[in-house]
Amino acid sequence: MELFQSLSSSLLSPMVLAFALGLFATLVKSDLRFPDELYTALTIYLLFAIGLKGGMKLDGMSLSVVGGPLLAAVTLSALSPIWCFFMLKGLVRLDASNAGAIAAHYGSVSAVTFSAVLAFLEIGKVPVEGFMPALLAVMEAPAIIVAVFLALKSCGQGTSRPGDLKKLLHDLLTGKGILLLLGGLVIGLLCGKSGFEQVAPLFDAPFKGVLTLFLLEVGLVTGRRLQDLKAAGWRLVAFALMVPVLHGLLGAMVGQWCGLSLGGATVLATLAASASYIAAPAAVRIALPQASPALYLTSSLAITFPFNIVLGIPLYHSFAKFLFNA
């Protein structure tokens, strides 16, 4: 019954309905389009706002409170692409390059899914630790590095391309995702609550509205990717639906183990279940150019993302409530 109520509140939220509208617009061949510049601006806003609000909430917190969850999040991000890689090679029957590319996406995290779970919990009045954006920031890069290394090693190129690996590390750490998240965290931490109040009218109140617009655009992009589902094959479709659930359950258990609250465990579960479609595609294009975008973008964006937004988040929250006896 609780799961049904969570599903109802998720399905009827403006964010999910906007995503559905974007899908519908593509299916009926509407001329609705977002300019590339607007999409970029919305992305920058969301990433920086997440970091800024997280940094503000970090103000006054001790390392003893934050250290355990941060270490758990990094470990989860570094380990998950390992089993994903071997599942993709053995069960889905992909070559090393495509297995590494997809594993990078499923080990890394989605800032938009993160925003969606925060909105979901806020609607349900479930409190969340203020340092959650820090978990988002530290989980983005490790999975991509590990997955790319596995792919190159499997192809016999593990040590023959130091220049490419150096460029990969540089692009990951200086890319807009991590730069905006970490930069926002630092600024929010330095300014504190009094400083954040000066910019709250821009970065707090409008956040859900901007997220709703962004998800409308993501719905349009996802709709255009649906035609690639045939190329993915049933094994990859099954992987893209099952692995997020497994990662979500694992993330919730790790969240409880490392001392997070019910809301925090739900967020970590959702991060673990999410698949990157901003940082990972850019990194994979550089490090694994032979991998097929039709496979890694379709699985992460056309299958896993809508699953998490519509069904996954309520499911992970219900499992976290079960663990916490809430």
C-alpha positions as CSV (number, residue, x, y, z in Angstrom):
1,M,0.0,0.0,0.0
2,E,2.8,2.4,0.9
3,L,4.6,1.5,-2.4
4,F,1.4,2.3,-4.3
5,Q,1.1,5.7,-2.5
6,S,4.7,6.5,-3.3
7,L,4.2,5.5,-6.9
8,S,1.1,7.7,-7.1
9,S,2.9,10.8,-5.7
10,S,5.8,10.2,-8.1
11,L,3.7,9.6,-11.2
12,L,1.6,12.7,-10.5
13,S,4.5,15.1,-9.8
14,P,5.1,17.9,-12.3
15,M,8.6,16.6,-13.0
16,V,7.5,13.1,-14.1
17,L,4.5,14.5,-16.0
18,A,6.8,16.9,-17.9
19,F,9.0,14.0,-18.8
20,A,6.0,12.1,-20.1
21,L,4.9,15.1,-22.1
22,G,8.4,15.2,-23.8
23,L,8.1,11.6,-24.7
24,F,4.6,12.1,-26.0
25,A,5.7,15.1,-28.1
26,T,8.3,13.0,-29.8
27,L,6.0,10.1,-30.4
28,V,3.4,12.4,-32.1
29,K,6.2,14.1,-34.1
30,S,5.6,17.5,-32.6
31,D,7.9,20.4,-33.6
32,L,8.7,21.1,-29.9
33,R,12.4,21.6,-29.5
34,F,14.7,23.2,-26.9
35,P,17.6,25.3,-28.2
36,D,21.0,23.7,-27.4
37,E,21.9,26.9,-25.5
38,L,18.9,26.6,-23.2
39,Y,19.6,22.9,-22.5
40,T,23.2,23.9,-21.5
41,A,22.0,26.8,-19.3
42,L,19.5,24.5,-17.5
43,T,22.2,21.9,-16.9
44,I,24.6,24.5,-15.5
45,Y,21.9,25.9,-13.2
46,L,20.9,22.5,-11.8
47,L,24.5,21.4,-11.2
48,F,25.6,24.6,-9.6
49,A,22.4,24.9,-7.5
50,I,22.8,21.4,-6.2
51,G,26.4,22.1,-5.2
52,L,25.6,25.5,-3.7
53,K,22.7,24.2,-1.5
54,G,24.8,21.2,-0.4
55,G,27.7,23.4,0.6
56,M,25.5,25.6,2.6
57,K,24.1,22.6,4.5
58,L,27.7,21.3,5.1
59,D,28.5,24.4,7.1
60,G,29.2,23.4,10.6
61,M,29.3,19.6,10.0
62,S,32.2,17.6,11.2
63,L,34.3,15.2,9.2
64,S,33.2,12.4,11.5
65,V,29.7,12.8,10.3
66,V,30.5,13.1,6.6
67,G,33.5,10.8,6.3
68,G,31.8,7.4,6.5
69,P,29.1,8.1,3.9
70,L,31.7,9.7,1.6
71,L,34.0,6.7,1.8
72,A,31.0,4.3,1.3
73,A,29.9,6.2,-1.7
74,V,33.3,6.2,-3.4
75,T,33.7,2.5,-2.7
76,L,30.3,1.7,-4.2
77,S,31.1,3.8,-7.3
78,A,34.5,2.1,-7.8
79,L,33.2,-1.5,-7.3
80,S,29.9,-1.4,-9.2
81,P,31.4,-1.1,-12.7
82,I,33.5,-4.2,-12.1
83,W,30.6,-6.6,-11.8
84,C,28.7,-4.6,-14.5
85,F,31.6,-5.1,-16.9
86,F,31.8,-8.9,-16.5
87,M,28.0,-9.2,-16.6
88,L,27.9,-7.3,-19.9
89,K,30.6,-9.4,-21.3
90,G,29.4,-12.8,-20.1
91,L,25.6,-12.5,-20.0
92,V,24.8,-9.7,-22.4
93,R,27.6,-10.9,-24.7
94,L,29.2,-7.6,-25.6
95,D,32.8,-6.9,-26.6
96,A,35.1,-5.3,-24.1
97,S,34.8,-1.8,-25.5
98,N,31.0,-1.7,-25.3
99,A,30.9,-3.5,-22.0
100,G,33.3,-0.9,-20.5
101,A,31.4,2.0,-22.0
102,I,28.1,0.8,-20.5
103,A,29.7,-0.2,-17.2
104,A,31.0,3.4,-16.9
105,H,27.5,4.7,-17.3
106,Y,26.0,2.4,-14.7
107,G,28.7,2.8,-12.2
108,S,28.6,6.6,-12.4
109,V,25.6,8.7,-11.4
110,S,22.9,11.0,-12.8
111,A,22.6,14.5,-11.4
112,V,19.1,14.8,-12.8
113,T,17.9,11.6,-11.1
114,F,19.5,12.9,-7.9
115,S,17.5,16.1,-8.3
116,A,14.3,14.0,-8.9
117,V,14.8,12.0,-5.7
118,L,15.4,15.1,-3.7
119,A,12.1,16.6,-5.1
120,F,10.3,13.3,-4.3
121,L,11.5,13.3,-0.7
122,E,10.7,17.0,-0.2
123,I,7.1,16.4,-1.4
124,G,6.9,13.5,1.1
125,K,8.5,15.8,3.8
126,V,11.3,13.2,4.4
127,P,14.5,14.9,5.8
128,V,17.8,14.4,4.0
129,E,21.4,15.0,5.2
130,G,22.8,18.2,3.8
131,F,25.9,16.6,2.4
132,M,24.2,14.5,-0.2
133,P,25.5,16.7,-3.1
134,A,29.0,15.7,-1.9
135,L,28.2,12.1,-2.5
136,L,26.9,12.9,-5.9
137,A,30.2,14.7,-6.7
138,V,32.5,11.9,-5.5
139,M,30.6,9.1,-7.2
140,E,30.8,10.5,-10.7
141,A,34.5,9.9,-11.7
142,P,35.7,6.6,-10.0
143,A,33.3,4.4,-11.9
144,I,34.3,5.8,-15.3
145,I,38.0,5.5,-14.6
146,V,37.6,1.8,-13.4
147,A,35.3,0.8,-16.3
148,V,37.6,2.4,-18.9
149,F,40.7,0.7,-17.4
150,L,38.9,-2.7,-17.5
151,A,38.0,-2.2,-21.1
152,L,41.5,-1.1,-22.2
153,K,43.1,-3.9,-20.2
154,S,40.8,-6.5,-21.7
155,C,41.7,-5.2,-25.2
156,G,45.4,-5.4,-24.3
157,Q,45.8,-1.6,-24.2
158,G,45.9,-1.1,-20.4
159,T,49.3,0.5,-20.3
160,S,49.8,1.5,-23.9
161,R,47.8,4.7,-23.9
162,P,49.0,6.8,-20.9
163,G,48.2,10.0,-22.8
164,D,44.6,9.0,-23.4
165,L,44.2,8.1,-19.7
166,K,45.8,11.4,-18.6
167,K,43.4,13.2,-20.9
168,L,40.5,11.2,-19.5
169,L,41.4,12.1,-15.9
170,H,41.8,15.8,-16.9
171,D,38.5,16.0,-18.7
172,L,36.6,14.2,-15.9
173,L,38.0,16.4,-13.1
174,T,37.6,19.6,-15.1
175,G,34.4,18.8,-16.8
176,K,31.4,21.0,-16.1
177,G,29.7,18.3,-14.0
178,I,32.3,17.9,-11.3
179,L,33.6,21.5,-11.6
180,L,30.1,23.0,-10.9
181,L,29.2,20.5,-8.2
182,L,32.5,20.9,-6.3
183,G,32.7,24.6,-7.0
184,G,29.2,25.1,-5.7
185,L,29.9,23.0,-2.6
186,V,33.0,25.1,-1.8
187,I,31.2,28.4,-2.4
188,G,28.2,27.3,-0.3
189,L,30.4,26.1,2.5
190,L,32.4,29.3,2.6
191,C,29.4,31.6,2.4
192,G,27.3,29.6,4.9
193,K,23.5,30.1,5.4
194,S,23.7,33.9,5.6
195,G,25.5,34.1,2.3
196,F,23.1,31.6,0.6
197,E,20.1,33.6,1.7
198,Q,21.4,36.4,-0.6
199,V,21.0,34.2,-3.7
200,A,18.2,31.9,-2.5
201,P,15.5,33.6,-4.6
202,L,17.4,32.4,-7.7
203,F,18.9,29.0,-6.5
204,D,16.3,27.7,-4.1
205,A,12.7,28.6,-5.0
206,P,12.9,28.2,-8.8
207,F,14.8,24.9,-8.6
208,K,11.8,22.6,-9.0
209,G,10.5,24.7,-11.9
210,V,13.8,24.5,-13.7
211,L,14.0,20.8,-13.1
212,T,10.6,20.4,-14.6
213,L,11.7,22.2,-17.7
214,F,14.8,20.1,-17.9
215,L,12.9,16.9,-17.6
216,L,10.6,18.0,-20.4
217,E,13.7,18.3,-22.6
218,V,15.0,14.9,-21.4
219,G,11.7,13.4,-22.4
220,L,12.2,14.8,-25.9
221,V,15.7,13.4,-26.1
222,T,14.6,10.0,-24.7
223,G,11.8,9.8,-27.2
224,R,14.2,10.2,-30.0
225,R,16.3,7.4,-28.6
226,L,13.4,4.9,-28.4
227,Q,14.0,3.8,-32.0
228,D,17.4,2.4,-31.0
229,L,15.8,-0.1,-28.6
230,K,15.9,-2.8,-31.3
231,A,19.6,-2.4,-31.7
232,A,20.0,-2.9,-27.9
233,G,18.6,-6.4,-27.9
234,W,16.6,-8.0,-25.1
235,R,19.7,-8.9,-23.0
236,L,20.7,-5.3,-22.7
237,V,17.2,-4.2,-22.0
238,A,17.0,-6.8,-19.2
239,F,20.4,-5.5,-17.9
240,A,19.2,-1.9,-18.0
241,L,16.1,-2.8,-15.9
242,M,17.6,-5.3,-13.4
243,V,20.9,-3.7,-12.5
244,P,19.4,-0.4,-11.3
245,V,17.1,-2.4,-8.9
246,L,20.1,-4.5,-7.6
247,H,22.2,-1.3,-7.2
248,G,19.3,0.5,-5.6
249,L,18.8,-2.3,-3.0
250,L,22.6,-2.4,-2.4
251,G,22.8,1.4,-2.0
252,A,20.0,1.4,0.5
253,M,21.7,-1.3,2.6
254,V,25.0,0.6,2.4
255,G,23.3,3.8,3.4
256,Q,21.8,2.2,6.5
257,W,25.2,0.6,7.4
258,C,27.1,3.9,7.1
259,G,24.7,5.7,9.4
260,L,22.5,7.7,6.9
261,S,18.9,8.6,7.7
262,L,16.0,7.1,5.9
263,G,16.1,10.0,3.4
264,G,19.8,9.8,3.0
265,A,19.7,6.0,2.4
266,T,17.0,6.6,-0.3
267,V,19.2,9.2,-2.0
268,L,22.3,6.9,-1.9
269,A,20.1,4.0,-3.2
270,T,18.9,6.2,-6.1
271,L,22.4,7.4,-6.9
272,A,23.7,3.8,-7.0
273,A,20.8,2.8,-9.2
274,S,21.2,5.8,-11.6
275,A,23.1,5.8,-14.9
276,S,25.1,8.8,-16.0
277,Y,24.2,10.5,-19.3
278,I,26.2,13.7,-19.0
279,A,29.7,12.9,-17.7
280,A,30.0,9.3,-18.9
281,P,29.2,9.8,-22.5
282,A,31.7,12.6,-22.9
283,A,34.4,10.5,-21.2
284,V,33.6,7.3,-23.1
285,R,33.8,9.2,-26.4
286,I,37.4,10.1,-25.7
287,A,38.6,6.8,-24.1
288,L,36.6,4.2,-26.0
289,P,35.8,5.7,-29.4
290,Q,35.0,2.3,-30.8
291,A,32.1,1.8,-28.4
292,S,28.6,2.2,-29.9
293,P,26.6,5.3,-28.6
294,A,23.4,3.5,-29.7
295,L,24.0,0.9,-27.0
296,Y,25.3,3.0,-24.0
297,L,23.0,6.0,-24.6
298,T,19.9,3.9,-25.3
299,S,20.4,1.7,-22.2
300,S,21.1,4.6,-19.8
301,L,18.7,7.3,-21.2
302,A,15.9,5.4,-23.0
303,I,15.5,2.6,-20.5
304,T,17.1,3.2,-17.1
305,F,16.4,6.9,-16.7
306,P,12.6,6.7,-17.2
307,F,12.4,3.5,-15.1
308,N,14.1,5.3,-12.2
309,I,12.1,8.4,-12.5
310,V,8.7,6.7,-12.7
311,L,9.1,3.4,-10.7
312,G,12.6,3.2,-9.3
313,I,12.7,6.1,-6.8
314,P,9.4,5.0,-5.0
315,L,10.7,1.4,-5.0
316,Y,14.1,2.4,-3.4
317,H,12.3,4.5,-0.9
318,S,10.0,1.7,0.1
319,F,12.9,-0.7,0.5
320,A,14.8,1.9,2.6
321,K,11.6,2.2,4.8
322,F,11.6,-1.6,5.2
323,L,15.2,-1.5,6.3
324,F,14.5,1.3,8.8
325,N,11.2,-0.3,10.0
326,A,9.6,3.1,9.1
